[in-house]
């Protein structure tokens, strides 16, 4: 099962800033930001590609695409402004993963049916998606080669506490 998630990948170094109205750096495209006030900065730090989201509304979603089909090996999201993570999910063409800060390291992992409809999914295990509270927000770290050969990934999150 895990083989479709772990295809060989090329590490891509990316640096740039994107808002709801700007273009992203070559190689990784972040689009369809849910809120006009959201923005994301893409950087490489400590051997991983970090997507740093500023989330003033404490919830959001977006689509990420590996333009050349090659995802960075290690990807993490920093959700600045969040104090808790009640719900986080990521969906690719063949899998759906969901969880929260309370289940860090064991997010539910679903395989989507051949028609890729979300309603026709099967729970197949857990994914080691790590969630940590940081000074500025919530850090979500994916296992190496998590995005495999997926063309796109849809990401969504909701904070727990409204400040």
Legacy VTK file of the C-alpha trace (Angstrom):
# vtk DataFile Version 3.0
C-alpha trace
ASCII
DATASET POLYDATA
POINTS 163 float
0.000 0.000 0.000
2.706 2.433 0.978
4.475 2.009 -2.341
2.262 4.451 -4.235
3.143 7.087 -1.612
6.894 6.512 -1.814
7.994 6.911 -5.421
11.546 8.187 -5.990
11.730 11.963 -5.908
14.084 14.814 -6.639
14.724 17.410 -3.944
13.791 20.825 -5.326
15.100 23.994 -3.690
12.502 26.756 -3.698
12.530 30.284 -2.307
9.787 32.849 -2.805
6.662 34.561 -1.581
3.120 34.166 -2.864
-0.151 35.800 -1.887
-3.611 35.100 -3.184
-2.767 37.255 -6.217
0.900 36.422 -6.956
2.732 33.607 -8.717
4.810 31.039 -6.847
8.431 30.083 -7.461
9.121 27.628 -10.319
8.712 23.949 -9.449
5.926 24.251 -6.869
2.694 26.096 -7.417
0.363 27.042 -4.558
-3.058 28.147 -5.782
-6.696 28.512 -4.818
-5.954 30.041 -1.420
-9.282 30.140 0.415
-8.992 33.644 1.812
-7.749 36.798 0.094
-5.853 37.704 3.278
-3.873 34.457 3.267
-0.371 34.331 1.884
2.355 31.723 1.773
6.118 31.948 1.691
7.978 28.944 0.296
11.498 28.398 1.638
14.055 25.676 2.209
15.223 25.337 5.780
17.050 22.537 7.596
16.785 20.205 4.596
13.035 20.541 4.117
10.757 22.660 1.990
8.640 24.803 4.296
5.374 26.380 3.198
4.792 29.172 5.727
1.150 30.262 5.695
-0.072 33.455 7.340
-3.625 32.568 8.437
-5.397 35.622 9.850
-8.811 33.898 9.698
-7.441 30.775 11.473
-8.750 28.456 8.774
-7.937 27.916 5.157
-7.215 25.655 2.264
-5.217 25.618 -0.934
-3.984 23.443 -3.733
-0.292 22.610 -4.192
1.097 21.308 -7.464
4.525 19.977 -8.362
4.852 21.655 -11.755
7.455 19.221 -13.086
5.936 16.230 -11.283
8.768 16.144 -8.754
7.827 16.953 -5.164
10.483 17.972 -2.664
11.484 14.984 -0.540
10.728 16.631 2.817
7.803 19.028 3.146
6.398 20.858 6.171
3.737 23.543 6.666
3.948 26.339 9.209
0.471 27.691 9.933
1.308 31.046 11.526
-1.359 32.493 13.788
-2.903 29.176 14.800
-2.782 28.089 18.440
-4.366 24.654 18.012
-5.202 22.470 15.043
-8.673 20.967 15.338
-8.712 19.538 11.817
-6.131 19.121 9.060
-6.492 17.182 5.834
-4.615 16.540 2.629
-5.981 14.785 -0.448
-4.052 13.641 -3.507
-5.283 11.653 -6.474
-5.221 8.340 -4.603
-5.148 9.081 -0.869
-6.755 11.193 1.816
-5.139 11.846 5.205
-6.825 13.637 8.095
-6.180 14.338 11.744
-5.484 16.994 14.360
-2.821 18.030 16.852
-4.309 15.535 19.310
-3.490 12.578 17.041
-0.029 13.696 15.906
1.907 10.820 14.376
-1.182 8.744 13.596
-3.390 10.591 11.129
-6.063 8.438 9.459
-4.957 7.282 5.989
-7.586 6.451 3.376
-7.232 5.111 -0.173
-9.669 6.610 -2.620
-11.564 4.351 -5.024
-10.554 3.894 -8.648
-12.942 6.691 -9.623
-11.142 8.882 -7.029
-14.407 9.895 -5.392
-13.970 10.893 -1.776
-17.182 9.148 -0.715
-15.765 5.811 -1.877
-12.748 5.542 0.391
-11.264 2.820 2.550
-9.367 3.304 5.800
-6.053 1.525 5.289
-3.992 2.649 8.265
-2.260 5.682 9.699
0.281 8.205 8.439
3.103 9.651 10.526
2.079 13.283 10.042
3.574 15.260 12.956
1.923 18.357 14.453
3.811 20.619 16.880
2.833 23.859 18.552
5.501 26.525 17.928
5.863 30.140 19.109
4.263 31.585 15.979
1.763 28.844 15.148
1.418 25.169 14.254
4.055 23.140 12.376
2.810 20.173 10.307
5.580 17.829 9.098
4.951 15.112 6.518
6.942 11.870 6.242
9.676 11.850 3.582
8.370 11.376 0.027
4.806 11.708 1.326
3.391 13.212 -1.882
4.920 10.509 -4.101
3.892 10.889 -7.724
0.709 12.887 -7.062
0.032 15.698 -9.521
-1.674 17.924 -6.955
-2.501 17.982 -3.274
-5.459 19.745 -1.662
-4.744 20.982 1.874
-7.214 22.274 4.446
-7.053 23.315 8.110
-9.177 24.702 10.945
-7.873 26.152 14.197
-9.552 25.244 17.500
-9.307 28.449 19.511
-10.629 31.737 18.155
-8.606 34.611 19.549
LINES 1 164
163 0 1 2 3 4 5 6 7 8 9 10 11 12 13 14 15 16 17 18 19 20 21 22 23 24 25 26 27 28 29 30 31 32 33 34 35 36 37 38 39 40 41 42 43 44 45 46 47 48 49 50 51 52 53 54 55 56 57 58 59 60 61 62 63 64 65 66 67 68 69 70 71 72 73 74 75 76 77 78 79 80 81 82 83 84 85 86 87 88 89 90 91 92 93 94 95 96 97 98 99 100 101 102 103 104 105 106 107 108 109 110 111 112 113 114 115 116 117 118 119 120 121 122 123 124 125 126 127 128 129 130 131 132 133 134 135 136 137 138 139 140 141 142 143 144 145 146 147 148 149 150 151 152 153 154 155 156 157 158 159 160 161 162
